[in-house]
Amino acid sequence: MENGFDCKKCKTKVMAAIQMTTRELPQILLIHLKLFNADLNGSVKIKKHVDFDLTINLTSYLTNDNQCGQYDLCSVLVHAGESAHTGHYYAFKKENSAWLKCDDNVITQVTEAEVLEEHAYILCYEKATAPDMKVAAATATVGSAKTQEKQVVVAESQSKNTKKEVGYNAAKLDTVEETVKKEEERVPAVNEIKVLKDLLATAASQQAQSKDEFMKNKSAETDRADETTRKKNKLAYEVLETEKQIASKNKEAHLAAEEHAWRKKMDMRNKMANRTKQAQEKKKVKLSKELKKRTEEEEQQKLNEALFLEKQKQQQDAQRELNETLTGHADATGTVLDNTNEVVVPAAIPTDSQGGMWMELGGQMIPGVLPL
C-alpha cells in the first residue's frame, strides 16, 4: 500500500480517513452561496441553480453527538439581476407553516415547491425546536452509527493488511522450501535437512495461524457490518415514524388553531349581532314610549278641549235660562234694567278659572249676564 497512512502503532501503511468537526452549532445558520464571478469586465452572475433542502442535519459534523444538529429552513434571499451592481432583492419567509414572498411592500403567499425552485443567494436555517429533539437525537444516533461504519472500514483495511502479511509469509515459505531443496541437493546431511524441515514446518504453522486469524477477523468484521446495518435500518425507521408523528401533531395543532380562530370569529359576530339587536330593541322601546306619551298627551288635550267646550256650553245654557228668567234687559253698555227701568247695580263681578263672569244676586252667586 504505497499511498497508505503510516500507523505509529503497527508500523505499517493503513487506510485512514480525515474529518473536520465543530464543537457547537449556532442557533441561526446562514449559508451564503457564491453568486458572482469577477473577470476583466466586472462581475458576472452565476446562473446555475443550486438545490437546497427544507431541513438539514449536521449531527455528523459535531464533536459531541448529544447536541441537536437538525435545522429547518426559515427564509431565502433572492437576487434578480445580471450583475452585482444592478438588480433587485426579494425574500421568502416562513410564517408558521406557510411561506410568504416579501417583494418591497407586496406580500403574497406561495408554496414550498415555488420556494425550492428559486435561484437562492442566501439561505437562513434555524435550529430545530423542542418537538424535534427526538428526531435530532435519532439522527445523532445515526451519525454515531456512521462513525461505527467508518471504524468497520478501518478494520477492513487492517484485515487487508493482515491478508497481505499472510501472502508475505506464504512467499517467505516458498523461499524457505526452495532453500531446503537447494540445501538437500548441495548438502545431503541429515541434520541440516531436519533443521530446514523444522523451519519449513514452523513457517507452515505460522501461515496456518495467520490464515485462521484472518478468517476470524473477517467473520467478526462481517458480523459488525451486519449489526451496524441493522442498527442503521432500525434508526432510520424510528426517525421516519417520529417525523410522521410530528407531522400529524403539527397538522392537528394547525387544524385546532384554525377551528379556534373560526369559533372566535363567530363569537365576535354573534356578540355584534346581539349588540345590534339590543340597540334596535332599545330604540324601538324608546320610540314606542315616545309615541305612547305623545298619543296620551294628544288624547288628554282633546279631552281637555271637550271638557272646556262642554263647560262653555253648560255656561251658555245656564245664561240663556237666566236671561229667560230675568224680566229686565241689558242696555248697550251691559247695565241691567228692571221693569221700572231702574238700574240694578250688581256687586263686583268675579270670574272663574275658565274666564266665565259671575254676579251676586239675592245673596247668591250666579253666572253673570253677558252683554247682548
BARO-908708 format. One record per residue (C-alpha): residue number from 0; x, y, z. Coordinates in steps of 0.05 Angstrom, whole numbers, plus 32768, in hexadecimal, padded with zeros to 4 digits. Example, Ala and Ser with C-alpha at 12.3 -4.5 7.8 and 13.67 -1.06 7.14 Angstrom:
! BARO-908708
seq,u,v,w
0,80F6,7FA6,809C
1,8111,7FEB,808F
//
This chain:
! BARO-908708
seq,u,v,w
0,8000,8000,8000
1,802A,8039,7FE6
2,7FF6,8071,7FF2
3,7FE2,8059,8038
4,7FEA,807C,807B
5,8026,806A,80A5
6,800A,8050,80E7
7,8038,805B,8122
8,801D,8020,8149
9,801F,7FE8,8116
10,8058,8009,80EE
11,8034,7FFA,80AC
12,800D,8021,8077
13,7FC1,801F,8084
14,7F83,803F,8067
15,7F6F,807F,808C
16,7F39,80B4,8088
17,7F3E,80FD,809D
18,7F03,8126,80B4
19,7EF7,816B,80D2
20,7EC2,8174,8108
21,7EA7,81AE,8131
22,7E9C,81B2,817B
23,7E5B,81DC,817B
24,7E29,81F1,8145
25,7E07,8236,8143
26,7DBC,8242,814E
27,7DB7,8265,8109
28,7DE0,8249,80D0
29,7DEC,8276,8092
30,7E05,8255,8052
31,7E20,8287,8020
32,7E23,8269,7FD9
33,7E56,8285,7FA8
34,7E2B,82A9,7F75
35,7E5E,82D5,7F50
36,7EA0,82CB,7F2D
37,7ED2,8304,7F21
38,7EF4,830C,7EDD
39,7F11,8344,7EB3
40,7ECC,835F,7EA2
41,7EB5,8362,7EEB
42,7E88,8331,7F0F
43,7E63,82FB,7EEA
44,7E27,82D9,7F0A
45,7E28,828D,7F11
46,7DE5,8275,7EF7
47,7DED,822C,7F0C
48,7DB4,8215,7F3A
49,7DCB,81F7,7F7C
50,7D9C,81C5,7F9D
51,7D8D,81CE,7FE7
52,7D62,81A9,8019
53,7D2E,81C1,804A
54,7D53,819C,8082
55,7D9D,818A,808C
56,7DC0,8160,80C0
57,7E06,8172,80D8
58,7E0B,8140,8111
59,7E42,8118,80ED
60,7E6E,8158,80EE
61,7E68,8161,8139
62,7E9F,814D,816B
63,7E68,813E,819E
64,7E31,8112,8182
65,7E01,8125,81BB
66,7DF3,816A,819D
67,7DBB,8178,816C
68,7DD3,8181,8125
69,7D8E,8185,8104
70,7D7F,81C6,80DF
71,7D40,81E0,80BC
72,7D40,8212,8083
73,7D1F,8253,809A
74,7D30,8286,8063
75,7D4F,828C,801E
76,7D6E,82CB,7FFE
77,7D6B,82D0,7FB2
78,7D90,8301,7F83
79,7D6E,8313,7F42
80,7D9E,8334,7F10
81,7DDB,8328,7EE4
82,7E14,8343,7F0F
83,7E27,8356,7F56
84,7E1E,83A0,7F45
85,7DD6,839C,7F2C
86,7D98,8375,7F3C
87,7D63,836C,7F71
88,7D5F,8343,7FB1
89,7D22,831F,7FCD
90,7D1A,82EA,8002
91,7CF0,82AF,8018
92,7CDD,82A7,8061
93,7CBD,826C,8085
94,7C84,8281,80B2
95,7C6A,8246,80DB
96,7C5E,8212,80A4
97,7C55,8243,806A
98,7C88,8264,803D
99,7C83,82AF,802D
100,7CA5,82D4,7FF4
101,7CBB,831A,800A
102,7CC8,8347,7FCE
103,7CCD,838F,7FE8
104,7C88,839F,8004
105,7C66,8365,7FDE
106,7C5D,8326,8007
107,7C3E,82E7,7FE8
108,7C38,829F,7FFE
109,7C5E,8269,7FD6
110,7C69,821E,7FD9
111,7CA7,81F8,7FF0
112,7CB2,81E0,7FA9
113,7CB6,8228,7F90
114,7CE9,8238,7FC7
115,7D15,81FC,7FB4
116,7D15,8211,7F6B
117,7D32,8256,7F7A
118,7D7A,8269,7F6A
119,7D90,8273,7FB2
120,7DC7,82A3,7FC7
121,7DC5,829C,8014
122,7DA4,8263,803A
123,7D8F,826D,8083
124,7D86,822F,80AE
125,7D6C,822D,80F6
126,7D7D,81F7,8128
127,7D45,81C6,8133
128,7D16,81D4,816D
129,7D05,81A8,81A9
130,7CD2,817A,8186
131,7D09,8167,8154
132,7D3C,8153,8189
133,7D28,810A,8184
134,7D36,810B,8139
135,7D78,812F,8147
136,7D8B,80FA,817A
137,7D7B,80C3,8149
138,7DA3,80E5,8113
139,7DDD,80ED,8144
140,7DDA,80A2,8150
141,7DDB,8098,8105
142,7E1A,80C3,8104
143,7E37,8096,8139
144,7E26,805A,810F
145,7E4A,807B,80D4
146,7E87,8083,8100
147,7E83,803A,8111
148,7E7D,802B,80C8
149,7EBD,8053,80BB
150,7EDF,802A,80F2
151,7EC9,7FEB,80CD
152,7EE9,8007,808E
153,7F2A,8012,80B4
154,7F26,7FCB,80D0
155,7F1C,7FB0,808A
156,7F59,7FD7,8074
157,7F80,7FB8,80AE
158,7F67,7F73,8099
159,7F80,7F80,8053
160,7FC3,7F90,8071
161,7FC0,7F4E,8098
162,7FAF,7F2A,8058
163,7FEB,7F4A,8036
164,8016,7F33,8071
165,7FFB,7EEC,8066
166,800E,7EF1,801D
167,8053,7F0A,8032
168,805A,7ECE,8061
169,8045,7E9F,802A
170,8079,7EBD,7FFC
171,80AC,7EB6,8033
172,8097,7E6D,803C
173,80A1,7E61,7FF2
174,80E6,7E80,7FF8
175,80F6,7E52,8033
176,80DF,7E15,800B
177,810B,7E29,7FD1
178,8145,7E32,8002
179,8138,7DED,8020
180,8138,7DCD,7FDC
181,8178,7DEF,7FCA
182,8198,7DDC,800C
183,8182,7D94,8003
184,81A2,7D92,7FBF
185,81E1,7DB6,7FD7
186,81EA,7D98,801C
187,81C8,7D55,8025
188,81D6,7D58,806F
189,819B,7D3C,8097
190,81A1,7D6F,80D0
191,819F,7DAB,80A2
192,8164,7D8F,807C
193,8140,7D83,80BE
194,814D,7DCB,80D4
195,8133,7DE5,8092
196,80F6,7DB9,8098
197,80E9,7DD4,80DD
198,80EE,7E1A,80C2
199,80BE,7E06,808B
200,808D,7DE9,80BD
201,8092,7E28,80E8
202,8085,7E54,80AB
203,8049,7E28,8098
204,802E,7E2D,80DF
205,8035,7E78,80DF
206,8012,7E7C,809C
207,7FD8,7E52,80B6
208,7FD3,7E7D,80F4
209,7FD4,7EBC,80CA
210,7F9E,7E9F,809D
211,7F72,7E8B,80D9
212,7F7B,7ED0,80F8
213,7F69,7EF1,80B5
214,7F2A,7EC7,80AF
215,7F16,7ED7,80F7
216,7F21,7F22,80EB
217,7EFA,7F1F,80AA
218,7EC0,7EFB,80CD
219,7EC0,7F2D,8106
220,7EC1,7F67,80D4
221,7E87,7F49,80AE
222,7E60,7F42,80EF
223,7E6F,7F8A,8102
224,7E5B,7FA3,80BD
225,7E19,7F7B,80C1
226,7E0B,7F96,8107
227,7E1B,7FDD,80F0
228,7DEC,7FD6,80B4
229,7DB5,7FBA,80E1
230,7DBC,7FF4,8112
231,7DBE,8026,80DA
232,7D7E,800A,80BB
233,7D5C,8009,80FF
234,7D6F,8051,810D
235,7D59,8067,80C8
236,7D16,8047,80D4
237,7D10,8069,8119
238,7D22,80AC,80FA
239,7CED,80A2,80C4
240,7CB8,808F,80F6
241,7CCA,80CA,8123
242,7CC6,80FA,80E9
243,7C81,80DE,80D7
244,7C69,80E8,811F
245,7C84,812F,8121
246,7C63,813F,80DE
247,7C22,8123,80F7
248,7C26,814B,8138
249,7C37,818B,8111
250,7BFC,817F,80E4
251,7BCD,8174,811F
252,7BE8,81B3,8141
253,7BDE,81DA,8101
254,7B96,81C1,80FA
255,7B88,81D0,8143
256,7BA3,8217,813B
257,7B78,8222,80FD
258,7B3B,8207,8121
259,7B49,8234,815E
260,7B51,8271,8130
261,7B10,8260,810C
262,7AEB,8257,814E
263,7B07,8299,8168
264,7AF1,82BB,8128
265,7AAB,829E,812D
266,7AA7,82B3,8177
267,7ABB,82FA,8165
268,7A87,82FA,812C
269,7A51,82E0,815C
270,7A63,8314,8190
271,7A5F,834C,815C
272,7A1C,8331,8144
273,7A01,832E,818C
274,7A1A,8374,819A
275,79F9,838E,815A
276,79B9,8369,816B
277,79B9,8385,81B2
278,79C5,83CB,8199
279,798C,83C4,8167
280,795E,83A9,819D
281,7971,83E2,81CC
282,7965,8414,8194
283,7922,83F3,8184
284,790D,83F5,81CD
285,7922,843E,81D2
286,78FB,8450,8193
287,78BF,8429,81AD
288,78C1,844E,81EF
289,78C8,8491,81CC
290,788E,8480,819D
291,7864,8468,81D8
292,7874,84A7,81FF
293,7864,84D3,81C3
294,7823,84AD,81B8
295,7810,84B5,8201
296,7820,84FF,81FE
297,77F5,8507,81BF
298,77BC,84E0,81DF
299,77C2,8509,821F
300,77C2,854A,81F6
301,7784,8532,81CF
302,7763,851F,8211
303,7772,8564,822F
304,7757,8586,81F1
305,7718,855B,81F5
306,7710,856B,823F
307,771B,85B5,8231
308,76E7,85B5,81F9
309,76B6,858E,8224
310,76C0,85BE,825E
311,76B8,85FA,822F
312,7679,85DC,8214
313,765E,85D2,825A
314,766E,861B,826B
315,764B,8632,822C
316,760E,8608,823C
317,760E,8622,8284
318,7613,866A,826C
319,75DC,865E,8239
320,75AF,8644,8271
321,75C2,867F,829C
322,75B2,86B0,8264
323,756F,8690,825C
324,7562,8694,82A6
325,7575,86DC,82AE
326,7541,870D,8296
327,7572,8744,828D
328,75A1,874F,8253
329,75E5,876B,824A
330,75F4,87AC,8227
331,762D,87B5,81F6
332,765E,87C1,822F
333,764B,8780,8253
334,7622,87A3,828A
335,75E7,8779,82A3
336,75A4,879B,82A7
337,7566,8781,82CA
338,751D,878B,82B5
339,751C,87D0,82D4
340,7559,87E3,82AB
341,7580,87EB,82EA
342,75C9,87D9,82E8
343,75DC,879B,830C
344,7623,87A2,8324
345,7642,875E,832F
346,767C,8750,835D
347,76C2,8747,8343
348,76C1,8714,830D
349,76F4,86DD,8319
350,770C,86AD,82E5
351,771B,8663,82EB
352,7759,863D,82D4
353,773A,8635,828E
354,772E,8680,8286
355,76E2,867C,8294
356,76C1,86B8,82B5
357,769A,86B1,82F7
358,766E,86E3,831C
359,764C,86E6,835F
360,7601,86E9,835D
361,75D4,86E0,8399
362,7610,86CB,83C4
363,7623,8694,8394
364,765A,868F,835F
365,763C,8681,831B
366,765C,8681,82D6
367,7662,86C8,82BD
368,763A,86E4,8283
369,7663,86EE,8246
370,7655,872C,821D
371,7626,871E,81E3
//
